[in-house]
Amino acid sequence: MIERTLLECFDLITDNPDNFPLLRRYIIDMALRGKLLEKTALDFPAPEMLKRIKTKADALIKQGKLKKQKPMGLISSEEVPGTYIAHCTFERLGNVANLQKGLTGIQSAGRGEFPLVVTATSRSNCDHYDFDGIVDPKFRTIV
C-alpha cells in the first residue's frame, strides 16, 4: 500500500479496531525506511550515521567530556523482527547514546508534560526533566 492510498483509506482502516495493529506495524515500517519525513542534507545511511556518532564520541572522550564506556554486545538476528532485517541497521542504544539514570525517583515525580522512562507497562510523565544540553545539528545529538 502506498502512502496516498493509506491516507485515502484512513477512515475505512480505523473503523475496525482489528486494523490498529496492522496500521501501527505499517507506520513503524514506513518510519524505519525513512518514508515519513522529507530527506534533508543531514540524512545519512545508518552505517554512515553510526560511524559519525563513533567519531564524535571518540573526540569527546579524548577531550575528557565523555567517559569511555564498554561497548554493548551485538544484536542477534533473534532479537530483530524478521520483517526489518533486510533494510535496517540495528545498534544497541547504549552504543550510540550516553545513558544515565535520572535524578528524580519515579515515586516522587510530579505529573507533567515530559515523558518519564519507567519499567512499568503503562507510560508515565513528569513536571520537569533532569538533563539538558545543546543539540549539535550536524550530529543531532546533545553535547
N, C-alpha and C positions, 0 to 999 in steps of 0.2 A: 504494500500500500504506500503510495507516495504522500507527501505531506499535505498537498492541496486536497486530495481525496479524504484524508483524515479530518481536515477542518470542515469540509463539506458534509461529512457524515457524523460529525461530533455529537449532535443531538441523538441520532439513532444509536450510536455506540454507548452513550451514557444513560440511555433509558433502561438498559438491562444491567443490574448490579453484577451479574456474572462476567461482564465485559471489563470491569475495572482492573483485574489482574493482567489481562491481555493489554489493555491500554497502558498500564504502568510499565509493563515489560517493553512495549513498543517505544515509549518515550525514553526510557533508560537506554535502549539500543540506539535511538537517534542521538542522544546526548553523547554516548561513548564514541559514536562515529563522527561527532562534530557537526551534526546536521541542524542543531537548534540555534546556532549563532552564526552571524556572518564572519567570514575569515578576515583576519587583520594581519598586519606585518609582524605582530608579536606572536602569532600562532606558529608553532613548530611541531614536527612529528614527535611523538612521545620519546623515542630514543634520544633525539637531539635535546629535548627539554630535560631529560634525566641527566644527560652529560653536562648541560649548563648548570643545573642545580648542584651537581657534584663539584664542578669547578668553583662555583660561588661559595659552597660550604668549605672547600679546602682553603680558599682565600680568607674566609672569616676565621677559620681555625688558626691559620698562620698569623693573623692579626691579633689573636687572643680574644676575639669577640664571641667565639663559639667553642664549646668543648668538643673534643673528638669523641664520637660515640662508636660503640661496637656495632658493626653492620648487622642488621637482622637477616635471618635466613631467606633463601629464595622461596618464591611462591610456587608450590607444586601444582601440577595440572589438575589434581583432585580438588584443589581449593577454588578453582576458577570455573564459573558456569560454562559448560561446553559451547554454548552459542557465541561466546565472546572470544574464544581462544584465537580464532583466525585473524581478527582485525584489531586486536587490542594489545597493549603492553601493560603489564601489571607490575607494581612495585609496592613493597610494604611502606605504609605511611611513615614509620619511624626512620626510613632511609631517605626520605625527601622532606621531612619536616622535623622541627625540634619540638618534641612532645614534652609537656611539663604538666604536672598536677597543679590545678588551680589553688588559689589561696583561700577560697571560700568553701566551707563544708556544705554538702548538699542539704543537710538538715537546717542550716542557718541561712540559706539563700532565700531572699525575698522574691516573690513573684514579680516578673517584669518582662521586658521586651527582648532580652538577649538569650539565645539558646544556651542551655546548660547540658553538658555531656554527662549522662548518668548511665549506670549499668542496668537500670530497670527497663522493663518492656516499654512503658509509656515515656514519652519525651517530657522534658521539664524546661523551665526558663528561669531567668534571674533578673534582678533590677539593676545589675551592674556587671562589668567584666573586669577580670584581674590583670590582663596583659594588654599592652598597646604597643604599637610600633608604626614605622613608616613603611608603606608598601613601595618596593622598588619596582617601577613599571616595566623595566627591562626583564625582570625575572618573575614578576607577580608574586613576590614573597615579602614577608615582613623582615626588616633589618633593623 
